[in-house]
Amino acid sequence: MSRGHIIPIGGAEERLRDPEILHRFANLCGGREAKIAIIPTASQLPETGPGYERVFRDLGVGAARSLPLETREDCNDPRWLGRLENAQGVFLTGGNQLRLSTTIGGTEVAEILRRRSAEDGLHIAGTSAGAAFLSEHMIAFGAEGSTPHADMVTLAPGLGLTKTAVIDQHFRERDRLGRLLTALAYNPRPVGIGLDEDTAAFIGPDDRLEVFGSGAITVVDPSDLQYSSMDSAKQSEAVCMLNIRLHILIEGATFDIGTREATPPPAPGIRPETELRAEATVGSSAGSSR
């Protein structure tokens, strides 16, 4: 099988009145036949995991179970590893991304998630801190502001589902363009993906990103960078970056990470390919259950 979808969400996604992002993720995982494992490790609130269980069950998901991965020992427990082996989708909640990296990094849970994402078509979504953790290089924390500065962001190893992107969340709400640019100035190989709240990037096996949600996604493409002063910038000094390409993508727009090509949303009345594929999956699942 091909790689599963990687779905970073910018945080504060609608969960009650019209949870469209979570609905699409659930449909992609199989709808009524889906088994979704929820990893609330980033959060220290005891109600986070059970809350997402209720949301997914209300959406008609066949089985949604929160896994109590609170320590590194938990992340090697055969009970929870077995649930991850049998899941069609995994959802990582928000909170603190360093809790994810320090608790899950280097454990059997991390190995299963990487292997099953790459080989078994496992779909993995993360919101807020969970979104930041999905990539190889994770933004651990940083300052707000639109101008990049030499010491504006701290990076840490993430889960490593993709090497082609650095992900930031709550993007325009918390003015995080500067820290994403700073992360790219360190090494302008990946693209930067800045997710507004209630907005998701559905990244398919072909590395084609499709936007879904009420906000926008800022894509920063440094592939044609001509000059960066990062190597000579002093602490707290602004960084000069020349020839950066930036896209603002709304629902239905796409970005091919491989070719670095962006396309606008389809004309009114034409539905996105991801939505049609997800509905086809749910339709076949529902038919088989009757």
N, C-alpha and C positions, 0 to 999 in steps of 0.2 A: 504494500500500500504506500501511497504518497504521504508526505508530511501533513499533519492536521493543521487547521487554522490556528493562528496566533492572534489573540484579540485583546489588545490593550484598550482600556476604557479610562477616560479622563477623571473619573470620580464623580460623586454626587449624581449618579445615574438614577433616573426615575424608577422607583420600585413598586409604587402602590397604585397610582391612578392609571398610568399607561406605560408599563415597563417594556417598551419596544425593544431596547437593546438586549435585555435579558431574554425576552421572548425569542428574538432572532437567534441568540446563542443556543437556547434550549432546542429550537427547531433544527438547528444545524447538527446538534448532538443526537437527534432521533426523536424528539418530541415525546409522545406517550411511551415509547420504548426506551427512552434514554435513561442512563444511570449517570448522575452527576455527583462528583465528589467535591465538597467545599472545603477549602483550606483557610481557616480564619486566623492563622498564626500571626499575621501582622497586627491584628487588633488585640487589645487587652480587655475588651468589653465582652463579658460572657454571653450577651445576647446576640452577638454578631452572627455566629454560625447558625443557631436556630432561626434567626430572622431570615437568612437567605434560604434555609430549608423551606420555610413557609412560602416565600415568594415563588420558588421553583415549583413547588407542589401546586400552588394556585394557578400556575401557568400550564398545568397538565403533565408535568414531567413524571415519568414512571417511578423514579426513585431519586431522591436527593438526600445526601447524608453528609453532615459536617464531621470532619476528622479532627480529633483533639490533639493536634501536633504542637504541643507546648514546649517540649524539650527535644534535644537531639536524640535522646533515647527513644522517645515516641516515634521519631522519624525512621527508626529501624525496627519498629514493632511489626511482626508478620500480619497482625490483624488489619492494620491500616494499609500496609503494602498490598495486601490482597484486594482491598477495595479499589486501590488505584489501578491495579492490573485489570480489573473488570469494568472500569468506568469508560464511558464514551466521551465524557467531558469533565474538565477540572476547572473550578472557579476559585481564584485567589482574591480574598477581600482586601479592603483598604486598611490603613493603620500606619505602621512604621516599616519601611522596606528593609531597614537594617535588622529588624526582628526576623524577617524572612531569610535574609542571607546568612545571618549568624546561626539560626536554628536549623535551616534546611540544607544550606550549602555543604557539600561533601558527604551527604547521607544517602541512604538507599532511596528515599523519596525523590531527591533531586535526580538520581540516576534513572529511576523509572519514568519520571516526567520527560526527561530529555530523550530517552530511548523510544518511548511510546509516541511522543510527538513526531519524531523523525521517521519512525518505521511503521507504526500502527495506525496512523491517522487520528491520533488523539487530539481533540480540540481543547485548547487551554486559553482561558480568559483571565484577566486580572484587572481589578479596578483600583485606581489611585496608587497606593504603594504596591499593590499586586501587579499593576501595569509596568511600573518602573523596573520591577524585578525580572521581567520576562527576557530582557536582552542580555547579551554577554557583558556589556559594560553598563552598570547601573548608576544613575545619579542618586547618591546617598543623601545629600543635602546641599543647600547652596543659598545664596542671597537673591533677593528680588531685584528687578531692574532690567531695562532693555539693552544696556550697553555691556558688552563682555569685559570682564576684568580678570587679571591673572590668577587671583585666588578666589574666584567667585563660586566655584563648585568643587565638591569632593566626589570622586568616582570610586566605586567598589565593584568587585565581581558580582554579576547577577546570575540568574538561572542558566542563561546561555542557550535559549531556544533559537535565537537569531543573532548573527554577527553583523548584520547589515544595517542595524538601526540603533540609535540611542533614544530612549523614550522619556518624555517628561509629561506631567499631568497637572490638572488644575491650571492650565497654561496661561490663558489670557486673564483669568480671574485673579491670578497671583503674580502677574507680570514676570514671567519666567523666560522670556526670550534671551536675555543676557546670559543666563546660566547654561542654556542649551547651546548657544554659540560658543561659550567658553569650553564646554565639553568637546565640541567638534574642533575647536582650535588646537586642542592637545594632539589630536590625530584625525585629520579630515577624511578618513576612509568611509565610515558609515554615514547614513543620512540621519538627520534629527527629526523626530516626530513629536510635536507639541500638541497635546490633546486638551481641548476645552472640556469643561464638565458636561455630563450627560451626552458625551460624544465618544464613539468607538471607531477604531481602525480594524476592519476585518481583513487580515493579511492571509491570503490563500497560499496553497502549496507552491504556486508559481511566483511568490513574492509580489503579487499584485495586491495593492492596498485599496480597499473601498471604504468610504466614509459613511457612517450611519449615526444619526442622532440629531439633537437640536442645535448644537454648536458648530464649531469648525475645527479643522486640524491644520496646524501650521507645519509644513514640511520644509526643512532647511537642507538644501543640497550643496555640499561643499566640494563636489567633484571637480569643479573648474577654479578652485581657489588659486589665486595668483600670488598672494602675499599674506603672511601672518606675522605679527610682531610678538607672538606668544613666547618665543625663545629668548627674547631680550626684555620683555616687560618685567618691571619690578613689582613687588608685592602691592596689591590693591590698585595697580595702574591699569588704565583702560587699554584694550587690545585692538589693534588695527587689523581688519580682515577685508581683503579686496576680492571682488567678483564672486560673492556668495549668491546663489539662486534661492529664492523663497517663494513658496506657493501657499495660498490660503484655500483650503478645500472644504466645501460643504457637502451635505448629504448627497450621495449618488456620484460624487466626483471620485476619481481613481488616481493612483500613482503607482507606476511600475518601478519597484525599487531596483531591479536589474538594469533596465534601460534608462532610468531616471526621467521618464516621461509622464507628465500629468495630463489628465483629460477632464473636461468639465462634466457636470451632471448631465444625464440624458434629458432629452426634451420632455416636456410635460406629457404624461400618459404612458411613458415607457418606463417599465419597472426595472430596477437594478438586477443584474444577473444573480448576485448572492441571494437575494430575497426569493427569486424564482426557484433556485436550486434548493433552498431550505424548505420551501413549501412543498416541493416535489418529494423531499425526504419524509416530511410529516405525513403527506398523503399516502405514501406507500406503507409507512408504519401503521397508520390508522387502519388501512385496508387489511393488513395482516393480522391485526388484533381482533377484527370482527369475525 
